[in-house]
Amino acid sequence: MKRYSVFAVARQAFAHHQGWEKAWASPEPRARYDVVIVGAGGHGLATAYYLGRNHGITSVAVIEKGWLGGGNTGRNTTIIRSNYLQDPSAAIYEKARSLYETLSQELNYNVMFSPRGVMMLAQTEHEARGYRRTVHANLLQGVETEWIGPQRVKELCPIMNIDGPRYPVLGALWQPRGGTARHDAVAWGYARACSDMGMDIIQQCEVTGIRTEGGRVTGVSTTRGEIACGRLGLVVAGHSSVLAAMAGFRLPIESAALQALVSEPIKPCMDVVVMANTVHGYMSQSDKGEMVIGGGTDGFNNYTQRGSWHHIEETVRALIETFPMLSRLKMLRQWGGIVDMTGDRSPIISRSPVEGIFLNCGWGTGGFKAIPGSGWAMAELMARGHSPLAAPFGLERFREGRFIDESVAAGVAH
Ligand SMILES: Cc1cc2nc3c(=O)[nH]c(=O)nc-3n(C[C@H](O)[C@H](O)[C@H](O)COP(=O)(O)OP(=O)(O)OC[C@H]3O[C@@H](n4cnc5c(N)ncnc54)[C@H](O)[C@@H]3O)c2cc1C
């Protein structure tokens, strides 16, 4: 694969940009691969990438029923942070955040990582106490965060009203190296690198069945034929329970739509990410100028990937006291993605009850930020049978009661 560079852009400019090769191949599925990954979202593609890069396993197919990155990966609000409370979470999210720092160079693909800083507002005394505790935990974990007062919040984000009558801003948990990245570029960058290593990315190919023999996986049935494999990774977010049912086991996962919306584009007015968890809304400004606004999950389980009117009203109403300027903006579009939530709001990166099947799911409302770390850990688990980063996130923790409770850090926010 030809490298992208300033010289390549200049050369192509002279050739009217007709000479670019396709970023990834679209091959017909082969009869057998060493590893099949179901789901070409960020986590599936990152898993494939690190299988090749870190472990030399390249007989890999990534199978996607729709289009690459068309699931939650291309639908999220792109917040990247690692200020979680529990040690195992801080470890994997910080690994991911630090990989994001150099991902564009690593993949030779601009994922537009923008460490502009993320603040989580404290708008009740309870929240202020909780975030101070998180700062102490993060200090011990080696994650750089700090507690900042209301005046500093206002300096960092002048459009904010910090003296709201119901929910004044008491301070914030600030992570200066948190930020955003371009979501679909992350999927595209990994896909291009996987294709370059000789892996097959097969789109428009739905897995309809999982074949096993003597308690061991042997392959998958798809809408484009049978594919045999030695190891199978299920990385399908909100459809994890559906795929697990095909393999004959159940998962402690609930699936529901999570919604987001964007405003009309306006001039640059906010260069940080703000999350307001008490009122329940979060916002950043995209490079196009749109205010990117995240809401909550639907109050019932479902598999619909669309928005609903009352969510626009609820989310904008929640934010307007703190961001009065929102009342003068038109909302442009909204959408939903199917998120996969566990009871402790932590992911599952694990072996499964069927030998050879591995699970990566349960990232719920906050897995975009984890993509590089998750792929790193899942690849290690699939290649070596063990991964220190993944070990605490095993499926057995639900039976053994070893929950990694992140419901404060992840249950609402992203
Ligand atoms: C509105 C919204 C806002 C969010 N905001 C944030 C945020 O700000 N920060 C953050 O960190 N996270 C956020 N998230 C969460 C984040 O998007 C997800 O955790 C993450 O993208 C999950 O990635 P994935 O690769 O596991 O899943 P996906 O990207 O959903 O990929 C799974 C893929 O599996 C495919 N698939 C399913 N079934 C089959 C089958 N039978 N055969 C073949 N393929 C199949 C799907 O088509 C899909 O493409 C948000 C999510 C939503 C919906």
The ligand as a MOL file (V3000), in Angstrom:
LIG
                    3D

  0  0  0     0  0            999 V3000
M  V30 BEGIN CTAB
M  V30 COUNTS 53 58 0 0 0
M  V30 BEGIN ATOM
M  V30 1 C -25.0800 8.0620 20.1340 0
M  V30 2 C -23.8340 7.4210 20.7070 0
M  V30 3 C -22.8900 8.2270 21.3280 0
M  V30 4 C -21.7320 7.6470 21.8590 0
M  V30 5 N -20.7590 8.4580 22.3490 0
M  V30 6 C -19.5820 7.9490 22.7540 0
M  V30 7 C -18.5360 8.8200 23.1380 0
M  V30 8 O -18.6460 10.0230 23.1070 0
M  V30 9 N -17.3660 8.2440 23.5540 0
M  V30 10 C -17.1940 6.9050 23.6080 0
M  V30 11 O -16.1330 6.4490 24.0390 0
M  V30 12 N -18.1690 6.0480 23.1930 0
M  V30 13 C -19.3530 6.5320 22.7650 0
M  V30 14 N -20.3550 5.7000 22.3280 0
M  V30 15 C -20.1660 4.2500 22.4050 0
M  V30 16 C -19.3190 3.7270 21.2470 0
M  V30 17 O -19.8160 4.2170 20.0340 0
M  V30 18 C -19.3300 2.2000 21.2200 0
M  V30 19 O -19.0260 1.6660 22.4850 0
M  V30 20 C -18.3060 1.6660 20.2210 0
M  V30 21 O -18.3550 2.3500 19.0090 0
M  V30 22 C -18.5640 0.1960 19.9840 0
M  V30 23 O -17.7500 -0.2280 18.9240 0
M  V30 24 P -17.8640 -1.6970 18.3860 0
M  V30 25 O -16.8190 -1.8620 17.3710 0
M  V30 26 O -17.8900 -2.6290 19.5440 0
M  V30 27 O -19.3490 -1.7520 17.8050 0
M  V30 28 P -19.9730 -1.2770 16.4230 0
M  V30 29 O -19.2690 -0.0940 15.8730 0
M  V30 30 O -21.4480 -1.1570 16.6480 0
M  V30 31 O -19.6430 -2.4850 15.4640 0
M  V30 32 C -20.3020 -3.7210 15.5440 0
M  V30 33 C -20.5630 -4.1670 14.1420 0
M  V30 34 O -21.0620 -5.5010 14.1700 0
M  V30 35 C -21.8960 -5.6480 13.0450 0
M  V30 36 N -22.7430 -6.8160 13.2020 0
M  V30 37 C -23.7440 -7.0190 14.0930 0
M  V30 38 N -24.3090 -8.2340 13.9070 0
M  V30 39 C -23.6380 -8.8230 12.8820 0
M  V30 40 C -23.7610 -10.0680 12.2030 0
M  V30 41 N -24.7030 -10.9690 12.5390 0
M  V30 42 N -22.9170 -10.3330 11.1690 0
M  V30 43 C -21.9550 -9.4380 10.7980 0
M  V30 44 N -21.8080 -8.2370 11.3960 0
M  V30 45 C -22.6420 -7.9330 12.4310 0
M  V30 46 C -22.6790 -4.3260 13.0330 0
M  V30 47 O -23.2480 -4.0590 11.7670 0
M  V30 48 C -21.6250 -3.3200 13.4370 0
M  V30 49 O -21.0370 -2.6630 12.3410 0
M  V30 50 C -21.5430 6.2290 21.8070 0
M  V30 51 C -22.5080 5.4360 21.1720 0
M  V30 52 C -23.6350 6.0190 20.6200 0
M  V30 53 C -24.6450 5.1370 19.9300 0
M  V30 END ATOM
M  V30 BEGIN BOND
M  V30 1 1 1 2
M  V30 2 1 2 3
M  V30 3 2 2 52
M  V30 4 2 3 4
M  V30 5 1 4 5
M  V30 6 1 4 50
M  V30 7 2 5 6
M  V30 8 1 6 7
M  V30 9 1 6 13
M  V30 10 2 7 8
M  V30 11 1 7 9
M  V30 12 1 9 10
M  V30 13 2 10 11
M  V30 14 1 10 12
M  V30 15 2 12 13
M  V30 16 1 13 14
M  V30 17 1 14 15
M  V30 18 1 14 50
M  V30 19 1 15 16
M  V30 20 1 16 17
M  V30 21 1 16 18
M  V30 22 1 18 19
M  V30 23 1 18 20
M  V30 24 1 20 21
M  V30 25 1 20 22
M  V30 26 1 22 23
M  V30 27 1 23 24
M  V30 28 2 24 25
M  V30 29 1 24 26
M  V30 30 1 24 27
M  V30 31 1 27 28
M  V30 32 2 28 29
M  V30 33 1 28 30
M  V30 34 1 28 31
M  V30 35 1 31 32
M  V30 36 1 32 33
M  V30 37 1 33 34
M  V30 38 1 33 48
M  V30 39 1 34 35
M  V30 40 1 35 36
M  V30 41 1 35 46
M  V30 42 1 36 37
M  V30 43 1 36 45
M  V30 44 2 37 38
M  V30 45 1 38 39
M  V30 46 1 39 40
M  V30 47 2 39 45
M  V30 48 1 40 41
M  V30 49 2 40 42
M  V30 50 1 42 43
M  V30 51 2 43 44
M  V30 52 1 44 45
M  V30 53 1 46 47
M  V30 54 1 46 48
M  V30 55 1 48 49
M  V30 56 2 50 51
M  V30 57 1 51 52
M  V30 58 1 52 53
M  V30 END BOND
M  V30 END CTAB
M  END
